[in-house]
Amino acid sequence: MNNKVIIFLISLVIPFLGKAQEVTGPEMADTFRSEGKIYVVITVISIIFMCLIGYLVYIDMKLRKLENKK
């Protein structure tokens, strides 16, 4: 389990390390950023992502219990 977590965390960090060019982004992102709404969008997406990860871990734990039962 520890190797999976480490690989997952590394895969999240790699895109930030290999920034090849400046990203200007669409105008909508600039508008959200200037009004401070981008932080709300990032927060909501982060919450959804963390819930999905938590649900997958929960399912994995239940599946392991069932496998060990047999």
Buried (B, 14 or more C-beta within 10 A) or exposed (E): EEEEEEEEEEEEEEEEEEEEEEEEEEEEEEEBEEEEEBEEEEEEEEEEEEEEEEEEEEEEEEEEEEEEEE
